[in-house]
Amino acid sequence: MTTTLTLRDANQQFSSCIRAVESGEDFIITRNGKPVARLSPVSNVRVLTEQQKQALAHFRRVVEEGWSLHAEPFDRDALHER
């Protein structure tokens, strides 16, 4: 069920709005009679775009394989050379 609230009412009743959202209710918040925001429950399943799926797969590969810095190995003495 979607309920429409003014911004002022949403601000004054925020805690009760959050409780209602936790129960599955949905709110449209208006300013000067025009809808400006939606307050709705967050679903547990996030739908990713194809581009986001590819970016996530790339990130996971980098994490598993490591990131090459293209640097030569160095020892402690080389690190502290003056």
PDB file of N, CA, C and O in Angstrom:
ATOM      1  N   MET A   1       0.841  -1.176   0.000  1.00  0.00           N
ATOM      2  CA  MET A   1       0.000   0.000   0.000  1.00  0.00           C
ATOM      3  C   MET A   1       0.886   1.239   0.000  1.00  0.00           C
ATOM      4  O   MET A   1       1.850   1.308   0.763  1.00  0.00           O
ATOM      5  N   THR A   2       0.575   2.212  -0.839  1.00  0.00           N
ATOM      6  CA  THR A   2       1.343   3.447  -0.917  1.00  0.00           C
ATOM      7  C   THR A   2       0.554   4.589  -0.298  1.00  0.00           C
ATOM      8  O   THR A   2      -0.614   4.810  -0.620  1.00  0.00           O
ATOM      9  N   THR A   3       1.212   5.301   0.587  1.00  0.00           N
ATOM     10  CA  THR A   3       0.616   6.450   1.263  1.00  0.00           C
ATOM     11  C   THR A   3       1.379   7.697   0.838  1.00  0.00           C
ATOM     12  O   THR A   3       2.601   7.663   0.696  1.00  0.00           O
ATOM     13  N   THR A   4       0.663   8.789   0.636  1.00  0.00           N
ATOM     14  CA  THR A   4       1.298  10.052   0.281  1.00  0.00           C
ATOM     15  C   THR A   4       1.391  10.919   1.527  1.00  0.00           C
ATOM     16  O   THR A   4       0.416  11.076   2.262  1.00  0.00           O
ATOM     17  N   LEU A   5       2.582  11.483   1.759  1.00  0.00           N
ATOM     18  CA  LEU A   5       2.830  12.351   2.906  1.00  0.00           C
ATOM     19  C   LEU A   5       3.487  13.635   2.442  1.00  0.00           C
ATOM     20  O   LEU A   5       4.254  13.637   1.479  1.00  0.00           O
ATOM     21  N   THR A   6       3.186  14.724   3.126  1.00  0.00           N
ATOM     22  CA  THR A   6       3.930  15.950   2.855  1.00  0.00           C
ATOM     23  C   THR A   6       5.304  15.811   3.514  1.00  0.00           C
ATOM     24  O   THR A   6       5.484  15.005   4.427  1.00  0.00           O
ATOM     25  N   LEU A   7       6.247  16.585   3.053  1.00  0.00           N
ATOM     26  CA  LEU A   7       7.585  16.553   3.631  1.00  0.00           C
ATOM     27  C   LEU A   7       7.542  16.881   5.118  1.00  0.00           C
ATOM     28  O   LEU A   7       8.255  16.276   5.919  1.00  0.00           O
ATOM     29  N   ARG A   8       6.706  17.837   5.474  1.00  0.00           N
ATOM     30  CA  ARG A   8       6.579  18.222   6.881  1.00  0.00           C
ATOM     31  C   ARG A   8       6.072  17.057   7.728  1.00  0.00           C
ATOM     32  O   ARG A   8       6.620  16.775   8.794  1.00  0.00           O
ATOM     33  N   ASP A   9       5.013  16.373   7.248  1.00  0.00           N
ATOM     34  CA  ASP A   9       4.474  15.236   7.991  1.00  0.00           C
ATOM     35  C   ASP A   9       5.495  14.105   8.089  1.00  0.00           C
ATOM     36  O   ASP A   9       5.636  13.480   9.140  1.00  0.00           O
ATOM     37  N   ALA A  10       6.205  13.845   6.992  1.00  0.00           N
ATOM     38  CA  ALA A  10       7.214  12.785   7.004  1.00  0.00           C
ATOM     39  C   ALA A  10       8.303  13.108   8.022  1.00  0.00           C
ATOM     40  O   ALA A  10       8.778  12.220   8.730  1.00  0.00           O
ATOM     41  N   ASN A  11       8.693  14.358   8.094  1.00  0.00           N
ATOM     42  CA  ASN A  11       9.723  14.784   9.042  1.00  0.00           C
ATOM     43  C   ASN A  11       9.238  14.621  10.482  1.00  0.00           C
ATOM     44  O   ASN A  11       9.976  14.132  11.336  1.00  0.00           O
ATOM     45  N   GLN A  12       8.013  15.025  10.746  1.00  0.00           N
ATOM     46  CA  GLN A  12       7.486  14.960  12.107  1.00  0.00           C
ATOM     47  C   GLN A  12       7.165  13.529  12.541  1.00  0.00           C
ATOM     48  O   GLN A  12       7.189  13.231  13.736  1.00  0.00           O
ATOM     49  N   GLN A  13       6.865  12.641  11.594  1.00  0.00           N
ATOM     50  CA  GLN A  13       6.459  11.275  11.917  1.00  0.00           C
ATOM     51  C   GLN A  13       7.475  10.241  11.419  1.00  0.00           C
ATOM     52  O   GLN A  13       7.118   9.095  11.142  1.00  0.00           O
ATOM     53  N   PHE A  14       8.736  10.650  11.308  1.00  0.00           N
ATOM     54  CA  PHE A  14       9.735   9.796  10.671  1.00  0.00           C
ATOM     55  C   PHE A  14       9.839   8.415  11.323  1.00  0.00           C
ATOM     56  O   PHE A  14       9.875   7.405  10.620  1.00  0.00           O
ATOM     57  N   SER A  15       9.888   8.359  12.646  1.00  0.00           N
ATOM     58  CA  SER A  15      10.015   7.063  13.329  1.00  0.00           C
ATOM     59  C   SER A  15       8.849   6.135  13.019  1.00  0.00           C
ATOM     60  O   SER A  15       9.044   4.946  12.769  1.00  0.00           O
ATOM     61  N   SER A  16       7.643   6.679  13.035  1.00  0.00           N
ATOM     62  CA  SER A  16       6.487   5.828  12.738  1.00  0.00           C
ATOM     63  C   SER A  16       6.470   5.439  11.262  1.00  0.00           C
ATOM     64  O   SER A  16       6.012   4.349  10.917  1.00  0.00           O
ATOM     65  N   CYS A  17       6.962   6.316  10.389  1.00  0.00           N
ATOM     66  CA  CYS A  17       7.066   5.965   8.961  1.00  0.00           C
ATOM     67  C   CYS A  17       8.034   4.799   8.779  1.00  0.00           C
ATOM     68  O   CYS A  17       7.756   3.873   8.017  1.00  0.00           O
ATOM     69  N   ILE A  18       9.156   4.841   9.468  1.00  0.00           N
ATOM     70  CA  ILE A  18      10.141   3.758   9.351  1.00  0.00           C
ATOM     71  C   ILE A  18       9.545   2.449   9.850  1.00  0.00           C
ATOM     72  O   ILE A  18       9.757   1.405   9.232  1.00  0.00           O
ATOM     73  N   ARG A  19       8.810   2.483  10.945  1.00  0.00           N
ATOM     74  CA  ARG A  19       8.156   1.259  11.435  1.00  0.00           C
ATOM     75  C   ARG A  19       7.181   0.717  10.397  1.00  0.00           C
ATOM     76  O   ARG A  19       7.106  -0.492  10.178  1.00  0.00           O
ATOM     77  N   ALA A  20       6.438   1.615   9.762  1.00  0.00           N
ATOM     78  CA  ALA A  20       5.490   1.193   8.729  1.00  0.00           C
ATOM     79  C   ALA A  20       6.216   0.605   7.526  1.00  0.00           C
ATOM     80  O   ALA A  20       5.760  -0.381   6.949  1.00  0.00           O
ATOM     81  N   VAL A  21       7.334   1.198   7.147  1.00  0.00           N
ATOM     82  CA  VAL A  21       8.127   0.681   6.029  1.00  0.00           C
ATOM     83  C   VAL A  21       8.660  -0.702   6.360  1.00  0.00           C
ATOM     84  O   VAL A  21       8.682  -1.585   5.503  1.00  0.00           O
ATOM     85  N   GLU A  22       9.088  -0.892   7.595  1.00  0.00           N
ATOM     86  CA  GLU A  22       9.562  -2.216   8.020  1.00  0.00           C
ATOM     87  C   GLU A  22       8.461  -3.265   7.904  1.00  0.00           C
ATOM     88  O   GLU A  22       8.742  -4.453   7.743  1.00  0.00           O
ATOM     89  N   SER A  23       7.218  -2.825   7.985  1.00  0.00           N
ATOM     90  CA  SER A  23       6.079  -3.726   7.843  1.00  0.00           C
ATOM     91  C   SER A  23       5.647  -3.887   6.393  1.00  0.00           C
ATOM     92  O   SER A  23       4.706  -4.625   6.101  1.00  0.00           O
ATOM     93  N   GLY A  24       6.337  -3.193   5.474  1.00  0.00           N
ATOM     94  CA  GLY A  24       6.037  -3.351   4.059  1.00  0.00           C
ATOM     95  C   GLY A  24       5.318  -2.189   3.406  1.00  0.00           C
ATOM     96  O   GLY A  24       5.040  -2.231   2.207  1.00  0.00           O
ATOM     97  N   GLU A  25       5.011  -1.152   4.171  1.00  0.00           N
ATOM     98  CA  GLU A  25       4.298  -0.008   3.587  1.00  0.00           C
ATOM     99  C   GLU A  25       5.251   0.848   2.765  1.00  0.00           C
ATOM    100  O   GLU A  25       6.463   0.833   2.985  1.00  0.00           O
ATOM    101  N   ASP A  26       4.702   1.583   1.831  1.00  0.00           N
ATOM    102  CA  ASP A  26       5.448   2.421   0.900  1.00  0.00           C
ATOM    103  C   ASP A  26       4.912   3.839   1.006  1.00  0.00           C
ATOM    104  O   ASP A  26       3.700   4.034   1.101  1.00  0.00           O
ATOM    105  N   PHE A  27       5.802   4.845   0.992  1.00  0.00           N
ATOM    106  CA  PHE A  27       5.370   6.237   1.092  1.00  0.00           C
ATOM    107  C   PHE A  27       5.897   7.045  -0.087  1.00  0.00           C
ATOM    108  O   PHE A  27       7.024   6.842  -0.539  1.00  0.00           O
ATOM    109  N   ILE A  28       5.072   7.959  -0.574  1.00  0.00           N
ATOM    110  CA  ILE A  28       5.490   8.977  -1.525  1.00  0.00           C
ATOM    111  C   ILE A  28       5.502  10.280  -0.744  1.00  0.00           C
ATOM    112  O   ILE A  28       4.505  10.645  -0.120  1.00  0.00           O
ATOM    113  N   ILE A  29       6.633  10.984  -0.777  1.00  0.00           N
ATOM    114  CA  ILE A  29       6.769  12.230  -0.031  1.00  0.00           C
ATOM    115  C   ILE A  29       6.679  13.387  -1.017  1.00  0.00           C
ATOM    116  O   ILE A  29       7.345  13.394  -2.053  1.00  0.00           O
ATOM    117  N   THR A  30       5.843  14.364  -0.678  1.00  0.00           N
ATOM    118  CA  THR A  30       5.619  15.491  -1.582  1.00  0.00           C
ATOM    119  C   THR A  30       6.118  16.795  -0.973  1.00  0.00           C
ATOM    120  O   THR A  30       6.159  16.959   0.247  1.00  0.00           O
ATOM    121  N   ARG A  31       6.495  17.712  -1.849  1.00  0.00           N
ATOM    122  CA  ARG A  31       6.829  19.085  -1.450  1.00  0.00           C
ATOM    123  C   ARG A  31       6.014  19.997  -2.350  1.00  0.00           C
ATOM    124  O   ARG A  31       6.104  19.922  -3.575  1.00  0.00           O
ATOM    125  N   ASN A  32       5.232  20.843  -1.741  1.00  0.00           N
ATOM    126  CA  ASN A  32       4.341  21.747  -2.492  1.00  0.00           C
ATOM    127  C   ASN A  32       3.443  20.966  -3.459  1.00  0.00           C
ATOM    128  O   ASN A  32       3.170  21.417  -4.571  1.00  0.00           O
ATOM    129  N   GLY A  33       2.990  19.791  -3.017  1.00  0.00           N
ATOM    130  CA  GLY A  33       2.069  18.991  -3.811  1.00  0.00           C
ATOM    131  C   GLY A  33       2.706  18.142  -4.901  1.00  0.00           C
ATOM    132  O   GLY A  33       2.007  17.406  -5.597  1.00  0.00           O
ATOM    133  N   LYS A  34       4.038  18.235  -5.059  1.00  0.00           N
ATOM    134  CA  LYS A  34       4.718  17.460  -6.106  1.00  0.00           C
ATOM    135  C   LYS A  34       5.540  16.337  -5.472  1.00  0.00           C
ATOM    136  O   LYS A  34       6.265  16.574  -4.506  1.00  0.00           O
ATOM    137  N   PRO A  35       5.436  15.123  -6.003  1.00  0.00           N
ATOM    138  CA  PRO A  35       6.226  14.011  -5.453  1.00  0.00           C
ATOM    139  C   PRO A  35       7.719  14.277  -5.629  1.00  0.00           C
ATOM    140  O   PRO A  35       8.181  14.631  -6.714  1.00  0.00           O
ATOM    141  N   VAL A  36       8.468  14.095  -4.526  1.00  0.00           N
ATOM    142  CA  VAL A  36       9.916  14.327  -4.583  1.00  0.00           C
ATOM    143  C   VAL A  36      10.730  13.128  -4.115  1.00  0.00           C
ATOM    144  O   VAL A  36      11.923  13.037  -4.408  1.00  0.00           O
ATOM    145  N   ALA A  37      10.095  12.200  -3.385  1.00  0.00           N
ATOM    146  CA  ALA A  37      10.854  11.060  -2.862  1.00  0.00           C
ATOM    147  C   ALA A  37       9.923   9.898  -2.583  1.00  0.00           C
ATOM    148  O   ALA A  37       8.712  10.056  -2.433  1.00  0.00           O
ATOM    149  N   ARG A  38      10.534   8.719  -2.519  1.00  0.00           N
ATOM    150  CA  ARG A  38       9.803   7.511  -2.149  1.00  0.00           C
ATOM    151  C   ARG A  38      10.528   6.892  -0.958  1.00  0.00           C
ATOM    152  O   ARG A  38      11.755   6.790  -0.955  1.00  0.00           O
ATOM    153  N   LEU A  39       9.780   6.488   0.033  1.00  0.00           N
ATOM    154  CA  LEU A  39      10.308   5.778   1.190  1.00  0.00           C
ATOM    155  C   LEU A  39       9.715   4.387   1.141  1.00  0.00           C
ATOM    156  O   LEU A  39       8.514   4.202   1.339  1.00  0.00           O
ATOM    157  N   SER A  40      10.569   3.407   0.876  1.00  0.00           N
ATOM    158  CA  SER A  40      10.063   2.054   0.688  1.00  0.00           C
ATOM    159  C   SER A  40      11.036   1.038   1.271  1.00  0.00           C
ATOM    160  O   SER A  40      12.206   1.355   1.486  1.00  0.00           O
ATOM    161  N   PRO A  41      10.568  -0.168   1.527  1.00  0.00           N
ATOM    162  CA  PRO A  41      11.441  -1.200   2.096  1.00  0.00           C
ATOM    163  C   PRO A  41      12.569  -1.556   1.129  1.00  0.00           C
ATOM    164  O   PRO A  41      12.393  -1.544  -0.089  1.00  0.00           O
ATOM    165  N   VAL A  42      13.705  -1.866   1.691  1.00  0.00           N
ATOM    166  CA  VAL A  42      14.835  -2.325   0.894  1.00  0.00           C
ATOM    167  C   VAL A  42      14.694  -3.827   0.738  1.00  0.00           C
ATOM    168  O   VAL A  42      14.548  -4.557   1.718  1.00  0.00           O
ATOM    169  N   SER A  43      14.740  -4.272  -0.491  1.00  0.00           N
ATOM    170  CA  SER A  43      14.638  -5.716  -0.701  1.00  0.00           C
ATOM    171  C   SER A  43      15.994  -6.352  -0.429  1.00  0.00           C
ATOM    172  O   SER A  43      17.026  -5.686  -0.513  1.00  0.00           O
ATOM    173  N   ASN A  44      15.989  -7.613  -0.109  1.00  0.00           N
ATOM    174  CA  ASN A  44      17.226  -8.341   0.165  1.00  0.00           C
ATOM    175  C   ASN A  44      17.947  -8.729  -1.114  1.00  0.00           C
ATOM    176  O   ASN A  44      19.124  -9.087  -1.069  1.00  0.00           O
ATOM    177  N   VAL A  45      17.279  -8.667  -2.239  1.00  0.00           N
ATOM    178  CA  VAL A  45      17.874  -9.050  -3.511  1.00  0.00           C
ATOM    179  C   VAL A  45      18.131  -7.789  -4.321  1.00  0.00           C
ATOM    180  O   VAL A  45      17.213  -7.021  -4.609  1.00  0.00           O
ATOM    181  N   ARG A  46      19.389  -7.587  -4.682  1.00  0.00           N
ATOM    182  CA  ARG A  46      19.732  -6.423  -5.489  1.00  0.00           C
ATOM    183  C   ARG A  46      19.879  -6.864  -6.935  1.00  0.00           C
ATOM    184  O   ARG A  46      20.568  -7.843  -7.219  1.00  0.00           O
ATOM    185  N   VAL A  47      19.249  -6.163  -7.833  1.00  0.00           N
ATOM    186  CA  VAL A  47      19.324  -6.476  -9.248  1.00  0.00           C
ATOM    187  C   VAL A  47      20.422  -5.615  -9.856  1.00  0.00           C
ATOM    188  O   VAL A  47      20.357  -4.386  -9.811  1.00  0.00           O
ATOM    189  N   LEU A  48      21.436  -6.273 -10.427  1.00  0.00           N
ATOM    190  CA  LEU A  48      22.559  -5.564 -11.033  1.00  0.00           C
ATOM    191  C   LEU A  48      22.376  -5.469 -12.536  1.00  0.00           C
ATOM    192  O   LEU A  48      21.825  -6.371 -13.168  1.00  0.00           O
ATOM    193  N   THR A  49      22.844  -4.367 -13.099  1.00  0.00           N
ATOM    194  CA  THR A  49      22.861  -4.250 -14.553  1.00  0.00           C
ATOM    195  C   THR A  49      23.981  -5.130 -15.089  1.00  0.00           C
ATOM    196  O   THR A  49      24.833  -5.587 -14.326  1.00  0.00           O
ATOM    197  N   GLU A  50      23.985  -5.368 -16.382  1.00  0.00           N
ATOM    198  CA  GLU A  50      25.029  -6.200 -16.984  1.00  0.00           C
ATOM    199  C   GLU A  50      26.402  -5.570 -16.766  1.00  0.00           C
ATOM    200  O   GLU A  50      27.369  -6.280 -16.492  1.00  0.00           O
ATOM    201  N   GLN A  51      26.497  -4.267 -16.881  1.00  0.00           N
ATOM    202  CA  GLN A  51      27.765  -3.567 -16.660  1.00  0.00           C
ATOM    203  C   GLN A  51      28.235  -3.727 -15.212  1.00  0.00           C
ATOM    204  O   GLN A  51      29.427  -3.911 -14.965  1.00  0.00           O
ATOM    205  N   GLN A  52      27.313  -3.658 -14.263  1.00  0.00           N
ATOM    206  CA  GLN A  52      27.671  -3.838 -12.851  1.00  0.00           C
ATOM    207  C   GLN A  52      28.119  -5.273 -12.588  1.00  0.00           C
ATOM    208  O   GLN A  52      29.046  -5.497 -11.810  1.00  0.00           O
ATOM    209  N   LYS A  53      27.471  -6.247 -13.230  1.00  0.00           N
ATOM    210  CA  LYS A  53      27.878  -7.651 -13.075  1.00  0.00           C
ATOM    211  C   LYS A  53      29.297  -7.862 -13.591  1.00  0.00           C
ATOM    212  O   LYS A  53      30.089  -8.563 -12.960  1.00  0.00           O
ATOM    213  N   GLN A  54      29.623  -7.262 -14.732  1.00  0.00           N
ATOM    214  CA  GLN A  54      30.968  -7.397 -15.290  1.00  0.00           C
ATOM    215  C   GLN A  54      32.000  -6.731 -14.386  1.00  0.00           C
ATOM    216  O   GLN A  54      33.088  -7.272 -14.187  1.00  0.00           O
ATOM    217  N   ALA A  55      31.673  -5.573 -13.843  1.00  0.00           N
ATOM    218  CA  ALA A  55      32.592  -4.876 -12.939  1.00  0.00           C
ATOM    219  C   ALA A  55      32.820  -5.689 -11.672  1.00  0.00           C
ATOM    220  O   ALA A  55      33.944  -5.759 -11.174  1.00  0.00           O
ATOM    221  N   LEU A  56      31.770  -6.298 -11.152  1.00  0.00           N
ATOM    222  CA  LEU A  56      31.898  -7.128  -9.959  1.00  0.00           C
ATOM    223  C   LEU A  56      32.755  -8.359 -10.234  1.00  0.00           C
ATOM    224  O   LEU A  56      33.585  -8.733  -9.405  1.00  0.00           O
ATOM    225  N   ALA A  57      32.563  -8.987 -11.383  1.00  0.00           N
ATOM    226  CA  ALA A  57      33.373 -10.149 -11.756  1.00  0.00           C
ATOM    227  C   ALA A  57      34.841  -9.756 -11.894  1.00  0.00           C
ATOM    228  O   ALA A  57      35.724 -10.487 -11.445  1.00  0.00           O
ATOM    229  N   HIS A  58      35.107  -8.611 -12.511  1.00  0.00           N
ATOM    230  CA  HIS A  58      36.486  -8.122 -12.651  1.00  0.00           C
ATOM    231  C   HIS A  58      37.106  -7.863 -11.285  1.00  0.00           C
ATOM    232  O   HIS A  58      38.250  -8.243 -11.038  1.00  0.00           O
ATOM    233  N   PHE A  59      36.363  -7.226 -10.405  1.00  0.00           N
ATOM    234  CA  PHE A  59      36.846  -6.945  -9.051  1.00  0.00           C
ATOM    235  C   PHE A  59      37.209  -8.241  -8.327  1.00  0.00           C
ATOM    236  O   PHE A  59      38.258  -8.332  -7.689  1.00  0.00           O
ATOM    237  N   ARG A  60      36.335  -9.238  -8.430  1.00  0.00           N
ATOM    238  CA  ARG A  60      36.608 -10.508  -7.753  1.00  0.00           C
ATOM    239  C   ARG A  60      37.853 -11.186  -8.307  1.00  0.00           C
ATOM    240  O   ARG A  60      38.630 -11.765  -7.548  1.00  0.00           O
ATOM    241  N   ARG A  61      38.057 -11.120  -9.655  1.00  0.00           N
ATOM    242  CA  ARG A  61      39.264 -11.692 -10.258  1.00  0.00           C
ATOM    243  C   ARG A  61      40.519 -10.995  -9.740  1.00  0.00           C
ATOM    244  O   ARG A  61      41.506 -11.647  -9.403  1.00  0.00           O
ATOM    245  N   VAL A  62      40.472  -9.669  -9.681  1.00  0.00           N
ATOM    246  CA  VAL A  62      41.624  -8.908  -9.201  1.00  0.00           C
ATOM    247  C   VAL A  62      41.930  -9.259  -7.752  1.00  0.00           C
ATOM    248  O   VAL A  62      43.094  -9.416  -7.383  1.00  0.00           O
ATOM    249  N   VAL A  63      40.902  -9.383  -6.937  1.00  0.00           N
ATOM    250  CA  VAL A  63      41.107  -9.722  -5.534  1.00  0.00           C
ATOM    251  C   VAL A  63      41.726 -11.111  -5.403  1.00  0.00           C
ATOM    252  O   VAL A  63      42.631 -11.310  -4.592  1.00  0.00           O
ATOM    253  N   GLU A  64      41.255 -12.059  -6.181  1.00  0.00           N
ATOM    254  CA  GLU A  64      41.771 -13.429  -6.101  1.00  0.00           C
ATOM    255  C   GLU A  64      43.186 -13.547  -6.667  1.00  0.00           C
ATOM    256  O   GLU A  64      44.029 -14.231  -6.088  1.00  0.00           O
ATOM    257  N   GLU A  65      43.450 -12.888  -7.786  1.00  0.00           N
ATOM    258  CA  GLU A  65      44.737 -13.033  -8.467  1.00  0.00           C
ATOM    259  C   GLU A  65      45.780 -12.042  -7.971  1.00  0.00           C
ATOM    260  O   GLU A  65      46.977 -12.297  -8.107  1.00  0.00           O
ATOM    261  N   GLY A  66      45.368 -10.948  -7.415  1.00  0.00           N
ATOM    262  CA  GLY A  66      46.295  -9.894  -7.010  1.00  0.00           C
ATOM    263  C   GLY A  66      46.457  -8.887  -8.131  1.00  0.00           C
ATOM    264  O   GLY A  66      46.098  -9.149  -9.279  1.00  0.00           O
ATOM    265  N   TRP A  67      46.994  -7.747  -7.790  1.00  0.00           N
ATOM    266  CA  TRP A  67      47.155  -6.652  -8.741  1.00  0.00           C
ATOM    267  C   TRP A  67      48.643  -6.481  -9.007  1.00  0.00           C
ATOM    268  O   TRP A  67      49.421  -6.239  -8.084  1.00  0.00           O
ATOM    269  N   SER A  68      49.031  -6.607 -10.257  1.00  0.00           N
ATOM    270  CA  SER A  68      50.433  -6.458 -10.615  1.00  0.00           C
ATOM    271  C   SER A  68      50.827  -4.987 -10.579  1.00  0.00           C
ATOM    272  O   SER A  68      50.169  -4.141 -11.184  1.00  0.00           O
ATOM    273  N   LEU A  69      51.909  -4.693  -9.860  1.00  0.00           N
ATOM    274  CA  LEU A  69      52.405  -3.326  -9.789  1.00  0.00           C
ATOM    275  C   LEU A  69      53.524  -3.097 -10.800  1.00  0.00           C
ATOM    276  O   LEU A  69      54.031  -1.982 -10.924  1.00  0.00           O
ATOM    277  N   HIS A  70      53.912  -4.151 -11.526  1.00  0.00           N
ATOM    278  CA  HIS A  70      54.984  -4.080 -12.517  1.00  0.00           C
ATOM    279  C   HIS A  70      56.256  -3.518 -11.900  1.00  0.00           C
ATOM    280  O   HIS A  70      56.959  -2.728 -12.531  1.00  0.00           O
ATOM    281  N   ALA A  71      56.548  -3.916 -10.687  1.00  0.00           N
ATOM    282  CA  ALA A  71      57.744  -3.462  -9.987  1.00  0.00           C
ATOM    283  C   ALA A  71      58.676  -4.641  -9.770  1.00  0.00           C
ATOM    284  O   ALA A  71      58.235  -5.783  -9.639  1.00  0.00           O
ATOM    285  N   GLU A  72      59.976  -4.350  -9.735  1.00  0.00           N
ATOM    286  CA  GLU A  72      60.959  -5.398  -9.478  1.00  0.00           C
ATOM    287  C   GLU A  72      60.974  -5.705  -7.993  1.00  0.00           C
ATOM    288  O   GLU A  72      60.688  -4.841  -7.165  1.00  0.00           O
ATOM    289  N   PRO A  73      61.310  -6.945  -7.666  1.00  0.00           N
ATOM    290  CA  PRO A  73      61.406  -7.276  -6.238  1.00  0.00           C
ATOM    291  C   PRO A  73      62.493  -6.430  -5.570  1.00  0.00           C
ATOM    292  O   PRO A  73      63.465  -6.058  -6.226  1.00  0.00           O
ATOM    293  N   PHE A  74      62.351  -6.128  -4.317  1.00  0.00           N
ATOM    294  CA  PHE A  74      63.359  -5.380  -3.577  1.00  0.00           C
ATOM    295  C   PHE A  74      63.499  -5.988  -2.204  1.00  0.00           C
ATOM    296  O   PHE A  74      62.606  -6.683  -1.719  1.00  0.00           O
ATOM    297  N   ASP A  75      64.632  -5.718  -1.584  1.00  0.00           N
ATOM    298  CA  ASP A  75      64.856  -6.239  -0.241  1.00  0.00           C
ATOM    299  C   ASP A  75      64.833  -5.086   0.753  1.00  0.00           C
ATOM    300  O   ASP A  75      64.671  -3.927   0.371  1.00  0.00           O
ATOM    301  N   ARG A  76      64.993  -5.408   2.012  1.00  0.00           N
ATOM    302  CA  ARG A  76      64.902  -4.406   3.071  1.00  0.00           C
ATOM    303  C   ARG A  76      65.978  -3.339   2.916  1.00  0.00           C
ATOM    304  O   ARG A  76      65.718  -2.154   3.124  1.00  0.00           O
ATOM    305  N   ASP A  77      67.184  -3.759   2.552  1.00  0.00           N
ATOM    306  CA  ASP A  77      68.270  -2.791   2.407  1.00  0.00           C
ATOM    307  C   ASP A  77      67.980  -1.794   1.288  1.00  0.00           C
ATOM    308  O   ASP A  77      68.245  -0.601   1.435  1.00  0.00           O
ATOM    309  N   ALA A  78      67.439  -2.276   0.175  1.00  0.00           N
ATOM    310  CA  ALA A  78      67.115  -1.377  -0.932  1.00  0.00           C
ATOM    311  C   ALA A  78      66.005  -0.409  -0.529  1.00  0.00           C
ATOM    312  O   ALA A  78      65.974   0.739  -0.972  1.00  0.00           O
ATOM    313  N   LEU A  79      65.116  -0.879   0.298  1.00  0.00           N
ATOM    314  CA  LEU A  79      64.008  -0.029   0.728  1.00  0.00           C
ATOM    315  C   LEU A  79      64.501   1.133   1.579  1.00  0.00           C
ATOM    316  O   LEU A  79      63.942   2.228   1.527  1.00  0.00           O
ATOM    317  N   HIS A  80      65.558   0.890   2.367  1.00  0.00           N
ATOM    318  CA  HIS A  80      66.060   1.901   3.296  1.00  0.00           C
ATOM    319  C   HIS A  80      67.344   2.565   2.809  1.00  0.00           C
ATOM    320  O   HIS A  80      68.060   3.154   3.618  1.00  0.00           O
ATOM    321  N   GLU A  81      67.665   2.491   1.498  1.00  0.00           N
ATOM    322  CA  GLU A  81      68.848   3.161   0.975  1.00  0.00           C
ATOM    323  C   GLU A  81      68.716   4.656   1.105  1.00  0.00           C
ATOM    324  O   GLU A  81      67.620   5.215   1.053  1.00  0.00           O
ATOM    325  N   ARG A  82      69.835   5.277   1.271  1.00  0.00           N
ATOM    326  CA  ARG A  82      69.818   6.747   1.350  1.00  0.00           C
ATOM    327  C   ARG A  82      70.231   7.343   0.066  1.00  0.00           C
ATOM    328  O   ARG A  82      70.278   8.567  -0.060  1.00  0.00           O
TER     329      ARG A  82
END
